Amino acid sequence: MVNVADIDIIVPLFNEASGLKDFHHELFSELTKLSRTWRIIYVNDGSRDATQDILDELCSTDRRVAALRLSRNFGHQAALTAGLDHADSNIVIMMDGDGQHPPSLIHEMLSLYEAGYQIVQTKRIDVTESSSFFKRVTARMFYGLLSWLGDIELEAGAADFRLVSREVWTAVRSIQEYHRFLRGIFAWVGFRMVILPYRPRHRKHGTTKYSLKHMLRLAGDGLFSFSLTPLRVALSCGAILAGLAILEVLYIASFFLTGRQNVLVPGWSSLVLLLTICSSIEMFLLGIIGIYVGMIFQEVKRRPIYLLDQTPQTGRQDKGTECF
C-alpha cells in the first residue's frame, strides 16, 4: 500500500479504456497544482476491455497511482465502497472516470472543505444536453419521492461526485448494508454539508453504463433502504378495503332489515370486477412486502459487497510499483 496522503481520489471504472488516459492526464494536471499530497485510487469494476492494462501502466509509472481490481462487475456503488475501504487520508474525493465530472472543480471543493464543511456534495445543473429528457424527468421524480417518503433530504441532481472528511468516510465505512445507495447514506449520516453546483460535461469516449435496468435497481435500493412508507401504504390500503367491506355488509343488511331482499339480484359482472380489483391490490401489496423480505434475505446472508481479484500482475513488482 502506498504512503498515506492528504487526499485520496476514488475513481470507479467499467470499460473506460478508450478515455482513461485522457481522463488521467487531466486529473493528474489538476492535482499537481495542489499543495497537498494526494493519491489516486482507481477501482476496476470487472472491466472486459483494456482498462486493467492501462491501470497497470499508470501504476508502474507513478507511485501515487493505485488500482483495485474487483473479481467481477459488482456495480458502481460497490466499486465506490471498495475505494472507501482502502482510503486512508484526511480527505476523500469520489468521482467518475468517464470525464463528465470536471477535475477542475477539486480546487473549489477543497476551498469549501477548508471553510469548515465536512461534505461537499455536487449537484448537476443545466443538464439539457448531457442527459435525455426521460432521465431528467424520472430523476427529478425519484429524488422528490425519496425526500417525501424517506428519512433523508436529497437534492435533485445530486451526483456521486463529492468530497468528504475523514470523520464522514469513517462513519460511512462502518455501514455495511448490502443494498447500497451512497447518495442517501452520505445524506443520512449528517455532518456539515454544502451543495456545489456544476455543469456535467459531454462524454468524449464510450457510452453510459447506467442502463434503465441499472437505474431502476439503484432507485429501488434507495427507496426501500431509506423508507418504510411503502409498507405503511400497504397497511392503509388494507384498512380502506376493510372499511369498504364493512360498508358493503351494512348496505346488504339494510335490504334484509327492511324486507326488500328480493330486490337483490346477483350480478356476475360486478362480482368479477370486485374480485379483479381486490386481487390486483393484493398482488401489488404482496409485491411490496416481497421486496422487503428479499432485501432482508440478502442482508442476513452477509455476503461481501465486493470481492477483490488479487492475482499478481506481471511487471508490477519488478517496476517497484505500489498498486494494491
C-alpha beads as a LAMMPS data file, in Angstrom:
LAMMPS data file: protein, C-alpha beads

324 atoms
323 bonds

1 atom types
1 bond types

-500.0 500.0 xlo xhi
-500.0 500.0 ylo yhi
-500.0 500.0 zlo zhi

Masses

1 110.0

Atoms # bond

1 1 1 0.000 0.000 0.000
2 1 1 1.275 3.479 -0.789
3 1 1 2.171 6.039 1.846
4 1 1 -0.674 7.961 3.467
5 1 1 -1.605 11.109 1.537
6 1 1 -3.692 14.137 2.445
7 1 1 -6.219 13.357 -0.306
8 1 1 -7.450 10.095 -1.787
9 1 1 -9.218 10.356 -5.143
10 1 1 -11.500 7.341 -5.693
11 1 1 -12.400 6.662 -9.335
12 1 1 -14.548 3.625 -10.264
13 1 1 -14.075 2.322 -13.808
14 1 1 -16.024 -0.064 -16.001
15 1 1 -14.882 -0.479 -19.604
16 1 1 -13.356 3.003 -19.805
17 1 1 -10.204 2.071 -21.738
18 1 1 -10.980 4.427 -24.627
19 1 1 -10.894 7.542 -22.479
20 1 1 -8.939 6.546 -19.392
21 1 1 -5.599 8.020 -20.435
22 1 1 -7.149 11.372 -21.346
23 1 1 -9.055 11.451 -18.048
24 1 1 -5.961 10.554 -16.053
25 1 1 -3.888 13.214 -17.778
26 1 1 -6.477 15.896 -16.988
27 1 1 -6.888 14.734 -13.374
28 1 1 -3.118 14.485 -12.908
29 1 1 -2.644 18.025 -14.243
30 1 1 -5.139 19.434 -11.744
31 1 1 -3.721 17.500 -8.800
32 1 1 -0.151 18.636 -9.448
33 1 1 -1.332 22.204 -8.799
34 1 1 -2.259 21.325 -5.210
35 1 1 -0.037 21.985 -2.222
36 1 1 -1.385 18.845 -0.523
37 1 1 -0.141 15.314 -1.080
38 1 1 -2.536 13.056 -2.955
39 1 1 -3.162 9.573 -4.251
40 1 1 -5.478 8.281 -6.985
41 1 1 -7.275 5.007 -6.251
42 1 1 -8.737 3.533 -9.417
43 1 1 -11.271 0.723 -8.956
44 1 1 -11.628 -1.588 -11.936
45 1 1 -15.192 -2.872 -11.608
46 1 1 -14.812 -6.018 -13.685
47 1 1 -13.950 -4.295 -16.971
48 1 1 -13.792 -6.533 -20.042
49 1 1 -11.709 -4.205 -22.212
50 1 1 -8.127 -2.973 -21.820
51 1 1 -8.846 -0.891 -18.715
52 1 1 -6.696 -3.105 -16.472
53 1 1 -3.732 -2.967 -18.876
54 1 1 -3.831 0.819 -18.795
55 1 1 -4.079 0.813 -14.994
56 1 1 -1.030 -1.448 -14.812
57 1 1 0.863 1.052 -16.920
58 1 1 -0.266 4.033 -14.823
59 1 1 0.663 2.259 -11.589
60 1 1 4.091 1.360 -12.882
61 1 1 4.932 4.947 -13.816
62 1 1 3.751 6.798 -10.685
63 1 1 3.741 5.654 -7.050
64 1 1 0.809 7.982 -6.342
65 1 1 -1.484 5.884 -8.528
66 1 1 -3.054 2.741 -7.052
67 1 1 -5.503 0.275 -8.535
68 1 1 -8.042 -2.171 -7.167
69 1 1 -9.432 -4.899 -9.393
70 1 1 -12.773 -6.441 -8.474
71 1 1 -13.315 -10.096 -9.353
72 1 1 -16.342 -9.201 -11.489
73 1 1 -18.693 -6.314 -12.167
74 1 1 -20.329 -5.610 -8.790
75 1 1 -21.742 -2.222 -9.751
76 1 1 -20.904 1.430 -9.288
77 1 1 -21.891 1.631 -5.600
78 1 1 -19.838 -1.448 -4.705
79 1 1 -16.813 -0.058 -6.572
80 1 1 -17.032 3.205 -4.635
81 1 1 -17.318 1.190 -1.432
82 1 1 -14.148 -0.729 -2.323
83 1 1 -12.329 2.549 -2.786
84 1 1 -13.581 3.849 0.564
85 1 1 -12.470 0.666 2.307
86 1 1 -8.910 1.270 1.071
87 1 1 -8.809 5.008 1.755
88 1 1 -6.505 6.297 4.487
89 1 1 -6.406 10.066 4.225
90 1 1 -7.912 13.155 5.792
91 1 1 -9.921 13.905 2.645
92 1 1 -11.606 11.586 0.166
93 1 1 -12.909 12.771 -3.185
94 1 1 -15.144 10.444 -5.195
95 1 1 -15.657 10.972 -8.916
96 1 1 -16.457 9.036 -12.079
97 1 1 -13.815 8.269 -14.667
98 1 1 -15.949 8.958 -17.749
99 1 1 -14.934 12.627 -17.937
100 1 1 -18.320 14.110 -17.008
101 1 1 -17.108 15.118 -13.547
102 1 1 -14.681 18.025 -14.132
103 1 1 -11.403 17.612 -12.176
104 1 1 -11.039 21.406 -12.173
105 1 1 -13.792 21.501 -9.530
106 1 1 -11.494 19.847 -6.992
107 1 1 -9.880 23.194 -6.096
108 1 1 -13.250 24.723 -5.205
109 1 1 -14.210 21.621 -3.234
110 1 1 -11.041 21.918 -1.176
111 1 1 -11.730 25.607 -0.525
112 1 1 -15.153 24.703 0.891
113 1 1 -13.572 21.957 2.996
114 1 1 -11.086 24.453 4.409
115 1 1 -14.044 26.737 5.200
116 1 1 -15.316 24.088 7.622
117 1 1 -17.615 21.832 5.587
118 1 1 -17.229 18.093 6.070
119 1 1 -19.194 17.071 2.965
120 1 1 -19.021 18.948 -0.322
121 1 1 -21.820 17.427 -2.398
122 1 1 -22.004 18.361 -6.057
123 1 1 -25.296 18.929 -7.852
124 1 1 -25.805 18.709 -11.602
125 1 1 -27.328 21.769 -13.243
126 1 1 -28.157 22.650 -16.839
127 1 1 -28.118 19.033 -17.951
128 1 1 -30.322 19.536 -21.013
129 1 1 -27.649 18.392 -23.416
130 1 1 -25.863 15.870 -21.220
131 1 1 -28.816 13.585 -20.483
132 1 1 -32.096 12.574 -22.051
133 1 1 -35.425 14.196 -21.241
134 1 1 -36.693 10.895 -19.825
135 1 1 -33.711 10.573 -17.482
136 1 1 -34.069 14.159 -16.242
137 1 1 -37.775 13.810 -15.527
138 1 1 -37.513 10.412 -13.835
139 1 1 -34.529 11.558 -11.744
140 1 1 -36.498 14.589 -10.548
141 1 1 -39.447 12.372 -9.669
142 1 1 -37.245 9.905 -7.812
143 1 1 -35.451 12.490 -5.690
144 1 1 -38.745 14.187 -4.875
145 1 1 -40.374 10.870 -3.948
146 1 1 -37.440 9.749 -1.787
147 1 1 -37.266 13.076 0.064
148 1 1 -41.034 12.929 0.647
149 1 1 -41.282 9.297 1.714
150 1 1 -37.870 8.724 3.246
151 1 1 -35.981 9.925 6.293
152 1 1 -33.460 11.946 4.304
153 1 1 -33.354 15.091 2.219
154 1 1 -31.753 14.645 -1.190
155 1 1 -31.059 17.410 -3.665
156 1 1 -32.377 16.703 -7.162
157 1 1 -29.344 16.243 -9.390
158 1 1 -27.051 15.060 -6.584
159 1 1 -24.122 13.133 -8.043
160 1 1 -21.547 10.650 -6.763
161 1 1 -19.000 13.424 -7.135
162 1 1 -18.248 14.623 -3.630
163 1 1 -15.577 15.479 -1.090
164 1 1 -15.824 14.048 2.419
165 1 1 -13.689 14.435 5.508
166 1 1 -12.143 11.598 7.498
167 1 1 -14.947 11.731 10.069
168 1 1 -17.538 11.264 7.337
169 1 1 -15.933 8.456 5.349
170 1 1 -15.080 6.620 8.567
171 1 1 -18.757 6.749 9.569
172 1 1 -19.900 5.635 6.113
173 1 1 -17.363 2.818 6.043
174 1 1 -18.907 1.396 9.219
175 1 1 -22.212 0.949 7.353
176 1 1 -22.032 -2.463 5.703
177 1 1 -25.529 -2.911 4.279
178 1 1 -25.659 -4.939 1.075
179 1 1 -28.114 -2.758 -0.876
180 1 1 -26.176 0.469 -1.081
181 1 1 -27.346 3.879 -2.177
182 1 1 -24.393 6.063 -1.254
183 1 1 -26.083 9.354 -2.079
184 1 1 -28.671 8.526 0.537
185 1 1 -26.116 7.183 3.024
186 1 1 -23.998 10.342 2.876
187 1 1 -27.147 12.416 3.417
188 1 1 -28.237 10.169 6.290
189 1 1 -25.003 10.387 8.321
190 1 1 -25.398 14.136 8.712
191 1 1 -22.319 16.336 9.341
192 1 1 -21.838 19.798 7.864
193 1 1 -22.732 19.688 4.172
194 1 1 -22.667 22.232 1.376
195 1 1 -24.054 21.867 -2.150
196 1 1 -21.723 22.754 -5.013
197 1 1 -23.483 23.120 -8.408
198 1 1 -21.638 22.086 -11.549
199 1 1 -22.371 21.543 -15.224
200 1 1 -21.646 17.996 -16.373
201 1 1 -19.555 17.688 -19.498
202 1 1 -20.169 15.572 -22.555
203 1 1 -18.688 12.128 -22.696
204 1 1 -15.681 12.184 -25.008
205 1 1 -15.318 8.423 -25.159
206 1 1 -17.535 5.391 -24.690
207 1 1 -21.176 5.247 -23.666
208 1 1 -23.003 5.419 -20.362
209 1 1 -23.002 2.212 -18.319
210 1 1 -26.208 3.122 -16.475
211 1 1 -28.963 1.399 -18.409
212 1 1 -32.640 1.747 -17.494
213 1 1 -32.382 -1.566 -15.621
214 1 1 -29.469 -0.319 -13.520
215 1 1 -31.177 2.997 -12.810
216 1 1 -34.352 1.242 -11.665
217 1 1 -32.344 -1.081 -9.443
218 1 1 -30.486 1.852 -7.866
219 1 1 -33.757 3.737 -7.385
220 1 1 -35.286 0.679 -5.714
221 1 1 -32.312 0.303 -3.381
222 1 1 -32.594 3.954 -2.442
223 1 1 -36.346 3.955 -1.866
224 1 1 -36.658 0.688 0.048
225 1 1 -33.454 1.227 2.065
226 1 1 -34.479 4.601 3.429
227 1 1 -38.248 4.386 3.774
228 1 1 -40.876 2.143 5.364
229 1 1 -43.635 4.223 3.799
230 1 1 -44.493 1.588 1.134
231 1 1 -45.334 -0.813 3.957
232 1 1 -47.463 1.854 5.590
233 1 1 -49.218 2.380 2.260
234 1 1 -49.940 -1.348 2.152
235 1 1 -51.410 -1.178 5.651
236 1 1 -53.512 1.856 4.727
237 1 1 -54.858 0.154 1.600
238 1 1 -55.796 -2.866 3.677
239 1 1 -57.631 -0.664 6.163
240 1 1 -59.504 1.132 3.363
241 1 1 -60.579 -2.161 1.791
242 1 1 -61.712 -3.442 5.193
243 1 1 -63.775 -0.274 5.656
244 1 1 -65.390 -0.670 2.244
245 1 1 -66.187 -4.284 3.050
246 1 1 -67.946 -3.220 6.267
247 1 1 -69.964 -0.627 4.374
248 1 1 -70.959 -3.266 1.826
249 1 1 -72.119 -5.599 4.600
250 1 1 -74.195 -2.836 6.187
251 1 1 -75.682 -1.929 2.808
252 1 1 -76.763 -5.527 2.118
253 1 1 -78.043 -5.965 5.674
254 1 1 -80.277 -2.924 5.219
255 1 1 -82.201 -4.756 2.499
256 1 1 -82.927 -7.682 4.811
257 1 1 -83.889 -5.416 7.691
258 1 1 -86.402 -3.550 5.527
259 1 1 -87.779 -6.707 3.895
260 1 1 -86.527 -5.839 0.421
261 1 1 -84.152 -8.765 -0.037
262 1 1 -85.991 -9.766 -3.223
263 1 1 -84.554 -6.634 -4.856
264 1 1 -81.064 -8.062 -4.647
265 1 1 -80.130 -9.614 -7.996
266 1 1 -76.836 -11.489 -8.243
267 1 1 -74.514 -9.569 -10.533
268 1 1 -71.845 -11.592 -12.248
269 1 1 -70.024 -8.616 -13.820
270 1 1 -69.900 -6.575 -10.610
271 1 1 -68.626 -9.595 -8.683
272 1 1 -65.857 -10.260 -11.224
273 1 1 -64.897 -6.582 -11.258
274 1 1 -64.692 -6.504 -7.479
275 1 1 -62.587 -9.658 -7.359
276 1 1 -60.258 -8.349 -10.063
277 1 1 -59.680 -5.049 -8.266
278 1 1 -59.114 -6.706 -4.892
279 1 1 -56.789 -9.321 -6.379
280 1 1 -54.743 -6.662 -8.165
281 1 1 -54.349 -4.647 -4.984
282 1 1 -53.393 -7.754 -3.024
283 1 1 -50.742 -8.717 -5.573
284 1 1 -49.350 -5.182 -5.550
285 1 1 -49.130 -5.121 -1.757
286 1 1 -47.626 -8.602 -1.641
287 1 1 -45.030 -7.426 -4.157
288 1 1 -44.024 -4.546 -1.872
289 1 1 -43.746 -6.867 1.096
290 1 1 -41.827 -9.364 -1.042
291 1 1 -39.231 -6.738 -1.946
292 1 1 -38.564 -6.013 1.698
293 1 1 -38.395 -9.718 2.526
294 1 1 -35.993 -10.267 -0.368
295 1 1 -33.747 -7.435 0.828
296 1 1 -33.760 -8.891 4.336
297 1 1 -32.859 -12.297 2.878
298 1 1 -29.875 -10.840 1.050
299 1 1 -28.752 -8.886 4.115
300 1 1 -28.829 -11.824 6.533
301 1 1 -26.686 -13.949 4.217
302 1 1 -23.894 -11.443 4.922
303 1 1 -22.248 -11.858 1.548
304 1 1 -19.465 -9.341 0.904
305 1 1 -20.369 -6.210 -1.034
306 1 1 -17.497 -6.902 -3.433
307 1 1 -14.559 -9.276 -3.937
308 1 1 -11.044 -8.325 -4.994
309 1 1 -9.036 -10.126 -7.627
310 1 1 -5.627 -10.049 -6.020
311 1 1 -3.842 -12.072 -8.698
312 1 1 -0.339 -10.551 -9.077
313 1 1 0.125 -8.646 -12.312
314 1 1 3.267 -9.296 -14.335
315 1 1 5.745 -6.433 -14.133
316 1 1 4.272 -4.585 -11.182
317 1 1 6.665 -5.774 -8.522
318 1 1 9.615 -5.645 -10.908
319 1 1 8.973 -1.988 -11.563
320 1 1 8.646 -1.088 -7.897
321 1 1 5.035 -0.065 -8.125
322 1 1 2.777 0.217 -5.105
323 1 1 -0.523 -0.776 -6.587
324 1 1 -2.886 -2.789 -4.427

Bonds

1 1 1 2
2 1 2 3
3 1 3 4
4 1 4 5
5 1 5 6
6 1 6 7
7 1 7 8
8 1 8 9
9 1 9 10
10 1 10 11
11 1 11 12
12 1 12 13
13 1 13 14
14 1 14 15
15 1 15 16
16 1 16 17
17 1 17 18
18 1 18 19
19 1 19 20
20 1 20 21
21 1 21 22
22 1 22 23
23 1 23 24
24 1 24 25
25 1 25 26
26 1 26 27
27 1 27 28
28 1 28 29
29 1 29 30
30 1 30 31
31 1 31 32
32 1 32 33
33 1 33 34
34 1 34 35
35 1 35 36
36 1 36 37
37 1 37 38
38 1 38 39
39 1 39 40
40 1 40 41
41 1 41 42
42 1 42 43
43 1 43 44
44 1 44 45
45 1 45 46
46 1 46 47
47 1 47 48
48 1 48 49
49 1 49 50
50 1 50 51
51 1 51 52
52 1 52 53
53 1 53 54
54 1 54 55
55 1 55 56
56 1 56 57
57 1 57 58
58 1 58 59
59 1 59 60
60 1 60 61
61 1 61 62
62 1 62 63
63 1 63 64
64 1 64 65
65 1 65 66
66 1 66 67
67 1 67 68
68 1 68 69
69 1 69 70
70 1 70 71
71 1 71 72
72 1 72 73
73 1 73 74
74 1 74 75
75 1 75 76
76 1 76 77
77 1 77 78
78 1 78 79
79 1 79 80
80 1 80 81
81 1 81 82
82 1 82 83
83 1 83 84
84 1 84 85
85 1 85 86
86 1 86 87
87 1 87 88
88 1 88 89
89 1 89 90
90 1 90 91
91 1 91 92
92 1 92 93
93 1 93 94
94 1 94 95
95 1 95 96
96 1 96 97
97 1 97 98
98 1 98 99
99 1 99 100
100 1 100 101
101 1 101 102
102 1 102 103
103 1 103 104
104 1 104 105
105 1 105 106
106 1 106 107
107 1 107 108
108 1 108 109
109 1 109 110
110 1 110 111
111 1 111 112
112 1 112 113
113 1 113 114
114 1 114 115
115 1 115 116
116 1 116 117
117 1 117 118
118 1 118 119
119 1 119 120
120 1 120 121
121 1 121 122
122 1 122 123
123 1 123 124
124 1 124 125
125 1 125 126
126 1 126 127
127 1 127 128
128 1 128 129
129 1 129 130
130 1 130 131
131 1 131 132
132 1 132 133
133 1 133 134
134 1 134 135
135 1 135 136
136 1 136 137
137 1 137 138
138 1 138 139
139 1 139 140
140 1 140 141
141 1 141 142
142 1 142 143
143 1 143 144
144 1 144 145
145 1 145 146
146 1 146 147
147 1 147 148
148 1 148 149
149 1 149 150
150 1 150 151
151 1 151 152
152 1 152 153
153 1 153 154
154 1 154 155
155 1 155 156
156 1 156 157
157 1 157 158
158 1 158 159
159 1 159 160
160 1 160 161
161 1 161 162
162 1 162 163
163 1 163 164
164 1 164 165
165 1 165 166
166 1 166 167
167 1 167 168
168 1 168 169
169 1 169 170
170 1 170 171
171 1 171 172
172 1 172 173
173 1 173 174
174 1 174 175
175 1 175 176
176 1 176 177
177 1 177 178
178 1 178 179
179 1 179 180
180 1 180 181
181 1 181 182
182 1 182 183
183 1 183 184
184 1 184 185
185 1 185 186
186 1 186 187
187 1 187 188
188 1 188 189
189 1 189 190
190 1 190 191
191 1 191 192
192 1 192 193
193 1 193 194
194 1 194 195
195 1 195 196
196 1 196 197
197 1 197 198
198 1 198 199
199 1 199 200
200 1 200 201
201 1 201 202
202 1 202 203
203 1 203 204
204 1 204 205
205 1 205 206
206 1 206 207
207 1 207 208
208 1 208 209
209 1 209 210
210 1 210 211
211 1 211 212
212 1 212 213
213 1 213 214
214 1 214 215
215 1 215 216
216 1 216 217
217 1 217 218
218 1 218 219
219 1 219 220
220 1 220 221
221 1 221 222
222 1 222 223
223 1 223 224
224 1 224 225
225 1 225 226
226 1 226 227
227 1 227 228
228 1 228 229
229 1 229 230
230 1 230 231
231 1 231 232
232 1 232 233
233 1 233 234
234 1 234 235
235 1 235 236
236 1 236 237
237 1 237 238
238 1 238 239
239 1 239 240
240 1 240 241
241 1 241 242
242 1 242 243
243 1 243 244
244 1 244 245
245 1 245 246
246 1 246 247
247 1 247 248
248 1 248 249
249 1 249 250
250 1 250 251
251 1 251 252
252 1 252 253
253 1 253 254
254 1 254 255
255 1 255 256
256 1 256 257
257 1 257 258
258 1 258 259
259 1 259 260
260 1 260 261
261 1 261 262
262 1 262 263
263 1 263 264
264 1 264 265
265 1 265 266
266 1 266 267
267 1 267 268
268 1 268 269
269 1 269 270
270 1 270 271
271 1 271 272
272 1 272 273
273 1 273 274
274 1 274 275
275 1 275 276
276 1 276 277
277 1 277 278
278 1 278 279
279 1 279 280
280 1 280 281
281 1 281 282
282 1 282 283
283 1 283 284
284 1 284 285
285 1 285 286
286 1 286 287
287 1 287 288
288 1 288 289
289 1 289 290
290 1 290 291
291 1 291 292
292 1 292 293
293 1 293 294
294 1 294 295
295 1 295 296
296 1 296 297
297 1 297 298
298 1 298 299
299 1 299 300
300 1 300 301
301 1 301 302
302 1 302 303
303 1 303 304
304 1 304 305
305 1 305 306
306 1 306 307
307 1 307 308
308 1 308 309
309 1 309 310
310 1 310 311
311 1 311 312
312 1 312 313
313 1 313 314
314 1 314 315
315 1 315 316
316 1 316 317
317 1 317 318
318 1 318 319
319 1 319 320
320 1 320 321
321 1 321 322
322 1 322 323
323 1 323 324
